[in-house]
Amino acid sequence: MKLECAWGHEIDWDNCVIFDLEYSEKDIIEIGALKIKNGEIIDTFSTLVLPDNFVKNVYARFNKIKSSEIKEKGIPTAKAMEQFINFIEDLDLVAHNAEKADIPVLEYTLEKLQWDLIENNKILDSKDFFQEHIKRKIDIESNRWSLGYLSEKLNIDYKAAHRSLEDCKILLEAKNKIMELEDKYFLANKYRTKKYITLEKYTEKLKKKNKKIMKDPEISIAVTGSIEDYTRYGIAEILLEKGYSFDLKIKASTSYLIIGEKPGKNSLEKASKYNVKTIDWAQFNTTFLNNNEQKKEKRWKTWIKAILNQ
């Protein structure tokens, strides 16, 4: 069976199965997975696998798994694969460095079993996601994309690595940290400092600064998706300077949700749940901005990019 990585497809992190294989040569010795639906981990999968050609004392050299543990707790490859395939349902599969690691091992295993399965599941390499998002957020060498290196740069505990389920959890944490960097951290060069300021603290600072002009704080606005040429910080500054409120998260009191490109599924569901009015970027421009403020924000965004690229 020929398996291919679905390059170019956006990962729906809210609805997928993150999986990891531990193996020696191409023999799977452990499978771990997280099943995520609607942004929540609803189930986990973890099993040791006893290869048909089990060789004592060879596996611990490559993984944190003792041969005695595999022999005692491992289940036959066919049974492990059957359980894994039942677990993944029709969800997309996400693995780190899937193209060079997990996909070849899965291909080898399925061919050996003479199975023709995993037809309805796209296999996505999270390396594609990190290459797209990470360079503009942290200082990283472009040719290094191992989970260990990413964990080091993102300050994630990697001690439990090289066990399948733990690697899945580390990968999810790395993804979450990268997304937080977009909304939560901002290089405060505006204040001529190398320190970071959270979006929450920045918003509070703006609220205090603009307290006297808060003309209609009952109108609060949140954002989902990306807005070309605009940052969350810029939108927060514009709204608060005009006397409106900016919500970091959608809640029952949110008045409007601005829909940008690739909006978050959870955000849209919350907007529906709380009956929050949704508006697109053009409507937002007409209702809340004027041309001078748009130009000001675009200049600011260009200035920030120039600083970060130095």
ZADO-1210 file (C-alpha; in nm, 4 decimals, padded with zeros to 6 digits):
<atoms>
<atom x="00.0000" y="00.0000" z="00.0000" code="MET" pos="1"/>
<atom x="00.1397" y="00.3396" z="-00.1010" code="LYS" pos="2"/>
<atom x="00.0873" y="00.6108" z="00.1617" code="LEU" pos="3"/>
<atom x="00.1549" y="00.9747" z="00.0863" code="GLU" pos="4"/>
<atom x="00.1778" y="01.2847" z="00.2981" code="CYS" pos="5"/>
<atom x="-00.0976" y="01.5364" z="00.2210" code="ALA" pos="6"/>
<atom x="00.1279" y="01.8393" z="00.1775" code="TRP" pos="7"/>
<atom x="-00.0420" y="02.1748" z="00.1460" code="GLY" pos="8"/>
<atom x="-00.3520" y="02.0753" z="00.3428" code="HIS" pos="9"/>
<atom x="-00.4159" y="02.2811" z="00.6539" code="GLU" pos="10"/>
<atom x="-00.4181" y="02.0770" z="00.9717" code="ILE" pos="11"/>
<atom x="-00.7479" y="02.0914" z="01.1577" code="ASP" pos="12"/>
<atom x="-00.5949" y="02.0644" z="01.5035" code="TRP" pos="13"/>
<atom x="-00.9444" y="02.0706" z="01.6564" code="ASP" pos="14"/>
<atom x="-01.0464" y="01.7492" z="01.4789" code="ASN" pos="15"/>
<atom x="-00.7674" y="01.5009" z="01.4185" code="CYS" pos="16"/>
<atom x="-00.5629" y="01.2144" z="01.5587" code="VAL" pos="17"/>
<atom x="-00.2077" y="01.2996" z="01.6624" code="ILE" pos="18"/>
<atom x="-00.0042" y="00.9798" z="01.6534" code="PHE" pos="19"/>
<atom x="00.3504" y="00.8596" z="01.7016" code="ASP" pos="20"/>
<atom x="00.5265" y="00.5318" z="01.6332" code="LEU" pos="21"/>
<atom x="00.8288" y="00.4011" z="01.8173" code="GLU" pos="22"/>
<atom x="01.0149" y="00.1465" z="01.6084" code="TYR" pos="23"/>
<atom x="01.3432" y="-00.0313" z="01.5499" code="SER" pos="24"/>
<atom x="01.4455" y="-00.0695" z="01.1877" code="GLU" pos="25"/>
<atom x="01.0865" y="-00.0778" z="01.0571" code="LYS" pos="26"/>
<atom x="00.9367" y="-00.2937" z="01.3293" code="ASP" pos="27"/>
<atom x="00.6765" y="-00.1014" z="01.5314" code="ILE" pos="28"/>
<atom x="00.7273" y="-00.1522" z="01.9035" code="ILE" pos="29"/>
<atom x="00.4845" y="00.1110" z="02.0369" code="GLU" pos="30"/>
<atom x="00.1884" y="00.3133" z="01.9081" code="ILE" pos="31"/>
<atom x="00.0514" y="00.6190" z="02.0822" code="GLY" pos="32"/>
<atom x="-00.2254" y="00.8583" z="01.9771" code="ALA" pos="33"/>
<atom x="-00.4492" y="01.1438" z="02.0928" code="LEU" pos="34"/>
<atom x="-00.7991" y="01.1717" z="01.9470" code="LYS" pos="35"/>
<atom x="-00.9151" y="01.5335" z="01.9299" code="ILE" pos="36"/>
<atom x="-01.2681" y="01.6455" z="01.8447" code="LYS" pos="37"/>
<atom x="-01.4019" y="01.9995" z="01.8692" code="ASN" pos="38"/>
<atom x="-01.0730" y="02.1093" z="02.0217" code="GLY" pos="39"/>
<atom x="-01.0849" y="01.8606" z="02.3101" code="GLU" pos="40"/>
<atom x="-00.8862" y="01.5404" z="02.3696" code="ILE" pos="41"/>
<atom x="-01.1641" y="01.2851" z="02.3896" code="ILE" pos="42"/>
<atom x="-00.9572" y="00.9652" z="02.3944" code="ASP" pos="43"/>
<atom x="-00.6031" y="00.8305" z="02.4015" code="THR" pos="44"/>
<atom x="-00.4453" y="00.5184" z="02.2553" code="PHE" pos="45"/>
<atom x="-00.1272" y="00.3490" z="02.3733" code="SER" pos="46"/>
<atom x="00.0037" y="-00.0011" z="02.3271" code="THR" pos="47"/>
<atom x="00.3342" y="-00.1815" z="02.3140" code="LEU" pos="48"/>
<atom x="00.3790" y="-00.4024" z="02.0081" code="VAL" pos="49"/>
<atom x="00.5572" y="-00.7374" z="01.9997" code="LEU" pos="50"/>
<atom x="00.7179" y="-00.7802" z="01.6542" code="PRO" pos="51"/>
<atom x="00.7121" y="-01.1217" z="01.4897" code="ASP" pos="52"/>
<atom x="01.0916" y="-01.1210" z="01.4729" code="ASN" pos="53"/>
<atom x="01.1404" y="-01.0009" z="01.8304" code="PHE" pos="54"/>
<atom x="01.5096" y="-00.9619" z="01.9159" code="VAL" pos="55"/>
<atom x="01.6032" y="-00.9278" z="02.2807" code="LYS" pos="56"/>
<atom x="01.8061" y="-00.6311" z="02.4026" code="ASN" pos="57"/>
<atom x="01.8021" y="-00.4360" z="02.0739" code="VAL" pos="58"/>
<atom x="01.5229" y="-00.1823" z="02.1290" code="TYR" pos="59"/>
<atom x="01.6380" y="00.0128" z="02.4345" code="ALA" pos="60"/>
<atom x="01.9316" y="00.1463" z="02.2328" code="ARG" pos="61"/>
<atom x="01.6915" y="00.3530" z="02.0212" code="PHE" pos="62"/>
<atom x="01.3948" y="00.4117" z="02.2538" code="ASN" pos="63"/>
<atom x="01.3207" y="00.4315" z="02.6250" code="LYS" pos="64"/>
<atom x="01.1562" y="00.0916" z="02.6046" code="ILE" pos="65"/>
<atom x="01.3081" y="-00.2212" z="02.7567" code="LYS" pos="66"/>
<atom x="01.2955" y="-00.5464" z="02.5630" code="SER" pos="67"/>
<atom x="01.1561" y="-00.7178" z="02.8723" code="SER" pos="68"/>
<atom x="00.8683" y="-00.4684" z="02.8769" code="GLU" pos="69"/>
<atom x="00.7916" y="-00.5357" z="02.5102" code="ILE" pos="70"/>
<atom x="00.8002" y="-00.9116" z="02.5631" code="LYS" pos="71"/>
<atom x="00.5797" y="-00.8925" z="02.8718" code="GLU" pos="72"/>
<atom x="00.3214" y="-00.6312" z="02.7639" code="LYS" pos="73"/>
<atom x="00.3444" y="-00.6170" z="02.3855" code="GLY" pos="74"/>
<atom x="00.0607" y="-00.7426" z="02.1656" code="ILE" pos="75"/>
<atom x="00.1005" y="-00.8877" z="01.8129" code="PRO" pos="76"/>
<atom x="00.1462" y="-00.6340" z="01.5334" code="THR" pos="77"/>
<atom x="-00.1779" y="-00.7324" z="01.3575" code="ALA" pos="78"/>
<atom x="-00.3830" y="-00.6862" z="01.6735" code="LYS" pos="79"/>
<atom x="-00.2166" y="-00.3528" z="01.7536" code="ALA" pos="80"/>
<atom x="-00.2803" y="-00.2201" z="01.4012" code="MET" pos="81"/>
<atom x="-00.6412" y="-00.3353" z="01.4090" code="GLU" pos="82"/>
<atom x="-00.6991" y="-00.1506" z="01.7363" code="GLN" pos="83"/>
<atom x="-00.5239" y="00.1614" z="01.6044" code="PHE" pos="84"/>
<atom x="-00.7279" y="00.1687" z="01.2818" code="ILE" pos="85"/>
<atom x="-01.0515" y="00.1342" z="01.4788" code="ASN" pos="86"/>
<atom x="-00.9355" y="00.4162" z="01.7056" code="PHE" pos="87"/>
<atom x="-00.8614" y="00.6723" z="01.4313" code="ILE" pos="88"/>
<atom x="-01.2045" y="00.6455" z="01.2631" code="GLU" pos="89"/>
<atom x="-01.2088" y="00.8770" z="00.9567" code="ASP" pos="90"/>
<atom x="-01.0097" y="01.1600" z="01.1188" code="LEU" pos="91"/>
<atom x="-00.6962" y="01.3089" z="00.9646" code="ASP" pos="92"/>
<atom x="-00.3696" y="01.1735" z="01.1042" code="LEU" pos="93"/>
<atom x="-00.0994" y="01.4127" z="01.2228" code="VAL" pos="94"/>
<atom x="00.2580" y="01.3108" z="01.3019" code="ALA" pos="95"/>
<atom x="00.5846" y="01.4985" z="01.3297" code="HIS" pos="96"/>
<atom x="00.8253" y="01.4235" z="01.0457" code="ASN" pos="97"/>
<atom x="00.5643" y="01.1790" z="00.9134" code="ALA" pos="98"/>
<atom x="00.7050" y="01.1777" z="00.5604" code="GLU" pos="99"/>
<atom x="01.0436" y="01.0399" z="00.6601" code="LYS" pos="100"/>
<atom x="00.9507" y="00.8367" z="00.9671" code="ALA" pos="101"/>
<atom x="00.5931" y="00.7284" z="01.0376" code="ASP" pos="102"/>
<atom x="00.4673" y="00.6907" z="00.6797" code="ILE" pos="103"/>
<atom x="00.7447" y="00.4506" z="00.5630" code="PRO" pos="104"/>
<atom x="00.6978" y="00.2423" z="00.8783" code="VAL" pos="105"/>
<atom x="00.3188" y="00.2302" z="00.8312" code="LEU" pos="106"/>
<atom x="00.3632" y="00.1331" z="00.4650" code="GLU" pos="107"/>
<atom x="00.6031" y="-00.1468" z="00.5559" code="TYR" pos="108"/>
<atom x="00.3721" y="-00.2774" z="00.8306" code="THR" pos="109"/>
<atom x="00.0565" y="-00.2734" z="00.6158" code="LEU" pos="110"/>
<atom x="00.2341" y="-00.4446" z="00.3265" code="GLU" pos="111"/>
<atom x="00.3674" y="-00.7084" z="00.5620" code="LYS" pos="112"/>
<atom x="00.0142" y="-00.7691" z="00.6929" code="LEU" pos="113"/>
<atom x="-00.1219" y="-00.7530" z="00.3351" code="GLN" pos="114"/>
<atom x="-00.3744" y="-00.4930" z="00.4441" code="TRP" pos="115"/>
<atom x="-00.5032" y="-00.2081" z="00.2296" code="ASP" pos="116"/>
<atom x="-00.6363" y="00.0293" z="00.4923" code="LEU" pos="117"/>
<atom x="-00.6088" y="00.3954" z="00.6014" code="ILE" pos="118"/>
<atom x="-00.7584" y="00.5000" z="00.2680" code="GLU" pos="119"/>
<atom x="-00.9962" y="00.7608" z="00.4109" code="ASN" pos="120"/>
<atom x="-00.7467" y="00.9305" z="00.6403" code="ASN" pos="121"/>
<atom x="-00.5202" y="01.2095" z="00.5195" code="LYS" pos="122"/>
<atom x="-00.1751" y="01.1891" z="00.6764" code="ILE" pos="123"/>
<atom x="-00.0352" y="01.5322" z="00.7593" code="LEU" pos="124"/>
<atom x="00.3180" y="01.6176" z="00.8622" code="ASP" pos="125"/>
<atom x="00.3258" y="01.8700" z="01.1463" code="SER" pos="126"/>
<atom x="00.6687" y="01.9780" z="01.0231" code="LYS" pos="127"/>
<atom x="00.4798" y="02.1553" z="00.7434" code="ASP" pos="128"/>
<atom x="00.2833" y="02.3505" z="01.0055" code="PHE" pos="129"/>
<atom x="00.5920" y="02.4491" z="01.2057" code="PHE" pos="130"/>
<atom x="00.7849" y="02.5543" z="00.8969" code="GLN" pos="131"/>
<atom x="00.4990" y="02.7862" z="00.8072" code="GLU" pos="132"/>
<atom x="00.4419" y="02.9355" z="01.1514" code="HIS" pos="133"/>
<atom x="00.7551" y="02.9150" z="01.3586" code="ILE" pos="134"/>
<atom x="01.0191" y="03.1175" z="01.1726" code="LYS" pos="135"/>
<atom x="00.8405" y="03.4446" z="01.2270" code="ARG" pos="136"/>
<atom x="00.7832" y="03.3797" z="01.5966" code="LYS" pos="137"/>
<atom x="01.1049" y="03.2414" z="01.7462" code="ILE" pos="138"/>
<atom x="01.4722" y="03.2320" z="01.6553" code="ASP" pos="139"/>
<atom x="01.5253" y="02.8891" z="01.5003" code="ILE" pos="140"/>
<atom x="01.7611" y="02.7311" z="01.2512" code="GLU" pos="141"/>
<atom x="01.5610" y="02.6557" z="00.9367" code="SER" pos="142"/>
<atom x="01.7141" y="02.3104" z="00.8874" code="ASN" pos="143"/>
<atom x="01.6350" y="02.1817" z="01.2361" code="ARG" pos="144"/>
<atom x="01.2813" y="02.0570" z="01.2904" code="TRP" pos="145"/>
<atom x="01.3172" y="01.7670" z="01.5341" code="SER" pos="146"/>
<atom x="01.0667" y="01.7520" z="01.8173" code="LEU" pos="147"/>
<atom x="01.3532" y="01.7687" z="02.0649" code="GLY" pos="148"/>
<atom x="01.4906" y="02.0892" z="01.9143" code="TYR" pos="149"/>
<atom x="01.1463" y="02.2506" z="01.8945" code="LEU" pos="150"/>
<atom x="01.0861" y="02.1572" z="02.2583" code="SER" pos="151"/>
<atom x="01.4135" y="02.3186" z="02.3580" code="GLU" pos="152"/>
<atom x="01.3305" y="02.6422" z="02.1766" code="LYS" pos="153"/>
<atom x="00.9758" y="02.6489" z="02.3172" code="LEU" pos="154"/>
<atom x="01.0804" y="02.5566" z="02.6746" code="ASN" pos="155"/>
<atom x="00.8878" y="02.2297" z="02.6784" code="ILE" pos="156"/>
<atom x="00.9928" y="01.9454" z="02.9091" code="ASP" pos="157"/>
<atom x="01.1318" y="01.6744" z="02.6793" code="TYR" pos="158"/>
<atom x="01.2429" y="01.4251" z="02.9434" code="LYS" pos="159"/>
<atom x="00.9521" y="01.1882" z="02.8739" code="ALA" pos="160"/>
<atom x="01.0196" y="01.1835" z="02.4986" code="ALA" pos="161"/>
<atom x="01.0617" y="00.8701" z="02.2876" code="HIS" pos="162"/>
<atom x="00.7525" y="00.7108" z="02.4308" code="ARG" pos="163"/>
<atom x="00.4721" y="00.7339" z="02.1781" code="SER" pos="164"/>
<atom x="00.1897" y="00.8855" z="02.3819" code="LEU" pos="165"/>
<atom x="00.4225" y="01.1357" z="02.5501" code="GLU" pos="166"/>
<atom x="00.5578" y="01.2453" z="02.2121" code="ASP" pos="167"/>
<atom x="00.1998" y="01.3114" z="02.0983" code="CYS" pos="168"/>
<atom x="00.1410" y="01.5290" z="02.4041" code="LYS" pos="169"/>
<atom x="00.4677" y="01.7162" z="02.3458" code="ILE" pos="170"/>
<atom x="00.3718" y="01.7797" z="01.9829" code="LEU" pos="171"/>
<atom x="00.0316" y="01.9184" z="02.0856" code="LEU" pos="172"/>
<atom x="00.1952" y="02.1401" z="02.3489" code="GLU" pos="173"/>
<atom x="00.4429" y="02.2699" z="02.0890" code="ALA" pos="174"/>
<atom x="00.1543" y="02.3545" z="01.8546" code="LYS" pos="175"/>
<atom x="-00.0315" y="02.5338" z="02.1344" code="ASN" pos="176"/>
<atom x="00.2762" y="02.7367" z="02.2281" code="LYS" pos="177"/>
<atom x="00.3314" y="02.8439" z="01.8694" code="ILE" pos="178"/>
<atom x="-00.0305" y="02.9612" z="01.8408" code="MET" pos="179"/>
<atom x="-00.0033" y="03.1417" z="02.1758" code="GLU" pos="180"/>
<atom x="00.2987" y="03.3312" z="02.0472" code="LEU" pos="181"/>
<atom x="00.0791" y="03.4824" z="01.7786" code="GLU" pos="182"/>
<atom x="-00.1812" y="03.6171" z="02.0202" code="ASP" pos="183"/>
<atom x="-00.0031" y="03.6303" z="02.3523" code="LYS" pos="184"/>
<atom x="00.3485" y="03.7647" z="02.2982" code="TYR" pos="185"/>
<atom x="00.4601" y="04.0850" z="02.1389" code="PHE" pos="186"/>
<atom x="00.8137" y="04.2232" z="02.1158" code="LEU" pos="187"/>
<atom x="00.7617" y="04.5518" z="02.2927" code="ALA" pos="188"/>
<atom x="01.0088" y="04.7475" z="02.0815" code="ASN" pos="189"/>
<atom x="00.7472" y="05.0207" z="02.0907" code="LYS" pos="190"/>
<atom x="00.8748" y="05.0805" z="02.4449" code="TYR" pos="191"/>
<atom x="01.2412" y="05.0363" z="02.3416" code="ARG" pos="192"/>
<atom x="01.2813" y="04.7183" z="02.5410" code="THR" pos="193"/>
<atom x="01.3589" y="04.3563" z="02.4620" code="LYS" pos="194"/>
<atom x="01.1008" y="04.2317" z="02.7108" code="LYS" pos="195"/>
<atom x="00.7788" y="04.0614" z="02.6125" code="TYR" pos="196"/>
<atom x="00.4319" y="04.1849" z="02.6956" code="ILE" pos="197"/>
<atom x="00.1236" y="03.9637" z="02.6812" code="THR" pos="198"/>
<atom x="-00.1746" y="04.0726" z="02.4791" code="LEU" pos="199"/>
<atom x="-00.3755" y="04.0655" z="02.8018" code="GLU" pos="200"/>
<atom x="-00.1352" y="04.3041" z="02.9772" code="LYS" pos="201"/>
<atom x="-00.1108" y="04.5216" z="02.6682" code="TYR" pos="202"/>
<atom x="-00.4911" y="04.5474" z="02.6542" code="THR" pos="203"/>
<atom x="-00.5062" y="04.6394" z="03.0238" code="GLU" pos="204"/>
<atom x="-00.2416" y="04.9064" z="02.9656" code="LYS" pos="205"/>
<atom x="-00.4473" y="05.0504" z="02.6796" code="LEU" pos="206"/>
<atom x="-00.7665" y="05.0432" z="02.8867" code="LYS" pos="207"/>
<atom x="-00.6022" y="05.2533" z="03.1589" code="LYS" pos="208"/>
<atom x="-00.4610" y="05.4892" z="02.8992" code="LYS" pos="209"/>
<atom x="-00.7975" y="05.5333" z="02.7268" code="ASN" pos="210"/>
<atom x="-01.0199" y="05.5181" z="03.0350" code="LYS" pos="211"/>
<atom x="-01.1485" y="05.8727" z="02.9863" code="LYS" pos="212"/>
<atom x="-01.2683" y="05.8074" z="02.6297" code="ILE" pos="213"/>
<atom x="-01.4395" y="05.4721" z="02.6887" code="MET" pos="214"/>
<atom x="-01.7631" y="05.5987" z="02.5331" code="LYS" pos="215"/>
<atom x="-01.9404" y="05.2661" z="02.4881" code="ASP" pos="216"/>
<atom x="-01.7636" y="04.9845" z="02.6765" code="PRO" pos="217"/>
<atom x="-02.0742" y="04.7702" z="02.6391" code="GLU" pos="218"/>
<atom x="-01.9767" y="04.7143" z="02.2751" code="ILE" pos="219"/>
<atom x="-01.7003" y="04.4549" z="02.2807" code="SER" pos="220"/>
<atom x="-01.5302" y="04.2960" z="01.9817" code="ILE" pos="221"/>
<atom x="-01.3315" y="03.9745" z="01.9374" code="ALA" pos="222"/>
<atom x="-01.1343" y="03.8423" z="01.6395" code="VAL" pos="223"/>
<atom x="-01.0854" y="03.4977" z="01.4859" code="THR" pos="224"/>
<atom x="-00.8616" y="03.4099" z="01.1939" code="GLY" pos="225"/>
<atom x="-00.5862" y="03.6188" z="01.0422" code="SER" pos="226"/>
<atom x="-00.6345" y="03.9715" z="00.9107" code="ILE" pos="227"/>
<atom x="-00.3941" y="04.0759" z="00.6362" code="GLU" pos="228"/>
<atom x="-00.1674" y="04.3671" z="00.7375" code="ASP" pos="229"/>
<atom x="-00.3108" y="04.3758" z="01.0914" code="TYR" pos="230"/>
<atom x="-00.2039" y="04.2379" z="01.4277" code="THR" pos="231"/>
<atom x="-00.4197" y="04.1603" z="01.7303" code="ARG" pos="232"/>
<atom x="-00.2297" y="04.4343" z="01.9116" code="TYR" pos="233"/>
<atom x="-00.3093" y="04.6868" z="01.6406" code="GLY" pos="234"/>
<atom x="-00.6786" y="04.5978" z="01.6400" code="ILE" pos="235"/>
<atom x="-00.6902" y="04.6189" z="02.0210" code="ALA" pos="236"/>
<atom x="-00.5217" y="04.9603" z="02.0139" code="GLU" pos="237"/>
<atom x="-00.7585" y="05.0981" z="01.7497" code="ILE" pos="238"/>
<atom x="-01.0735" y="04.9750" z="01.9258" code="LEU" pos="239"/>
<atom x="-00.9722" y="05.0930" z="02.2703" code="LEU" pos="240"/>
<atom x="-00.8603" y="05.4314" z="02.1389" code="GLU" pos="241"/>
<atom x="-01.2065" y="05.4679" z="01.9844" code="LYS" pos="242"/>
<atom x="-01.3659" y="05.3808" z="02.3194" code="GLY" pos="243"/>
<atom x="-01.4802" y="05.0263" z="02.2528" code="TYR" pos="244"/>
<atom x="-01.3812" y="04.7072" z="02.4341" code="SER" pos="245"/>
<atom x="-01.1593" y="04.4297" z="02.2952" code="PHE" pos="246"/>
<atom x="-01.2250" y="04.0708" z="02.4057" code="ASP" pos="247"/>
<atom x="-00.9319" y="03.8287" z="02.4118" code="LEU" pos="248"/>
<atom x="-01.1791" y="03.5405" z="02.4071" code="LYS" pos="249"/>
<atom x="-01.5396" y="03.5091" z="02.2947" code="ILE" pos="250"/>
<atom x="-01.7878" y="03.5178" z="02.5804" code="LYS" pos="251"/>
<atom x="-02.1570" y="03.5797" z="02.6373" code="ALA" pos="252"/>
<atom x="-02.0981" y="03.9551" z="02.6621" code="SER" pos="253"/>
<atom x="-01.9099" y="03.9808" z="02.3296" code="THR" pos="254"/>
<atom x="-02.0993" y="04.2031" z="02.0863" code="SER" pos="255"/>
<atom x="-01.9233" y="04.1274" z="01.7573" code="TYR" pos="256"/>
<atom x="-01.6854" y="03.8667" z="01.6189" code="LEU" pos="257"/>
<atom x="-01.4644" y="03.9729" z="01.3279" code="ILE" pos="258"/>
<atom x="-01.4140" y="03.6846" z="01.0856" code="ILE" pos="259"/>
<atom x="-01.0708" y="03.6792" z="00.9225" code="GLY" pos="260"/>
<atom x="-00.9024" y="03.4194" z="00.7021" code="GLU" pos="261"/>
<atom x="-00.9086" y="03.0620" z="00.8320" code="LYS" pos="262"/>
<atom x="-01.1266" y="03.1357" z="01.1381" code="PRO" pos="263"/>
<atom x="-01.1087" y="02.9002" z="01.4345" code="GLY" pos="264"/>
<atom x="-01.3829" y="02.6409" z="01.4506" code="LYS" pos="265"/>
<atom x="-01.4149" y="02.6767" z="01.8285" code="ASN" pos="266"/>
<atom x="-01.4549" y="03.0542" z="01.7945" code="SER" pos="267"/>
<atom x="-01.7341" y="03.0169" z="01.5419" code="LEU" pos="268"/>
<atom x="-01.9098" y="02.7612" z="01.7607" code="GLU" pos="269"/>
<atom x="-01.8841" y="02.9906" z="02.0645" code="LYS" pos="270"/>
<atom x="-02.0198" y="03.2817" z="01.8622" code="ALA" pos="271"/>
<atom x="-02.3169" y="03.0692" z="01.7640" code="SER" pos="272"/>
<atom x="-02.3642" y="02.9462" z="02.1202" code="LYS" pos="273"/>
<atom x="-02.3644" y="03.2993" z="02.2664" code="TYR" pos="274"/>
<atom x="-02.5540" y="03.4559" z="01.9718" code="ASN" pos="275"/>
<atom x="-02.2614" y="03.6863" z="01.8971" code="VAL" pos="276"/>
<atom x="-02.3001" y="03.8878" z="01.5779" code="LYS" pos="277"/>
<atom x="-02.0373" y="03.8044" z="01.3155" code="THR" pos="278"/>
<atom x="-01.8971" y="04.0579" z="01.0692" code="ILE" pos="279"/>
<atom x="-01.6351" y="04.0313" z="00.7987" code="ASP" pos="280"/>
<atom x="-01.3333" y="04.2562" z="00.7670" code="TRP" pos="281"/>
<atom x="-01.4963" y="04.4908" z="00.5143" code="ALA" pos="282"/>
<atom x="-01.7945" y="04.5461" z="00.7455" code="GLN" pos="283"/>
<atom x="-01.5582" y="04.6069" z="01.0353" code="PHE" pos="284"/>
<atom x="-01.3693" y="04.8701" z="00.8358" code="ASN" pos="285"/>
<atom x="-01.6907" y="05.0511" z="00.7480" code="THR" pos="286"/>
<atom x="-01.8382" y="05.0346" z="01.0980" code="THR" pos="287"/>
<atom x="-01.5394" y="05.0823" z="01.3295" code="PHE" pos="288"/>
<atom x="-01.2422" y="05.2207" z="01.1361" code="LEU" pos="289"/>
<atom x="-01.1582" y="05.5079" z="00.9103" code="ASN" pos="290"/>
<atom x="-00.8893" y="05.5354" z="00.6449" code="ASN" pos="291"/>
<atom x="-00.6413" y="05.7222" z="00.8643" code="ASN" pos="292"/>
<atom x="-00.6472" y="05.4505" z="01.1288" code="GLU" pos="293"/>
<atom x="-00.6115" y="05.1757" z="00.8680" code="GLN" pos="294"/>
<atom x="-00.3030" y="05.3470" z="00.7255" code="LYS" pos="295"/>
<atom x="-00.1624" y="05.3943" z="01.0750" code="LYS" pos="296"/>
<atom x="-00.2012" y="05.0242" z="01.1580" code="GLU" pos="297"/>
<atom x="-00.0491" y="04.9126" z="00.8264" code="LYS" pos="298"/>
<atom x="00.2554" y="05.1323" z="00.8882" code="ARG" pos="299"/>
<atom x="00.2863" y="04.9868" z="01.2391" code="TRP" pos="300"/>
<atom x="00.2653" y="04.6302" z="01.1099" code="LYS" pos="301"/>
<atom x="00.5368" y="04.6997" z="00.8504" code="THR" pos="302"/>
<atom x="00.7530" y="04.8555" z="01.1211" code="TRP" pos="303"/>
<atom x="00.7141" y="04.5517" z="01.3497" code="ILE" pos="304"/>
<atom x="00.8064" y="04.3143" z="01.0647" code="LYS" pos="305"/>
<atom x="01.1190" y="04.5171" z="00.9927" code="ALA" pos="306"/>
<atom x="01.2278" y="04.4956" z="01.3576" code="ILE" pos="307"/>
<atom x="01.1616" y="04.1213" z="01.3854" code="LEU" pos="308"/>
<atom x="01.3541" y="04.0540" z="01.0635" code="ASN" pos="309"/>
<atom x="01.6665" y="04.2360" z="01.1824" code="GLN" pos="310"/>
</atoms>
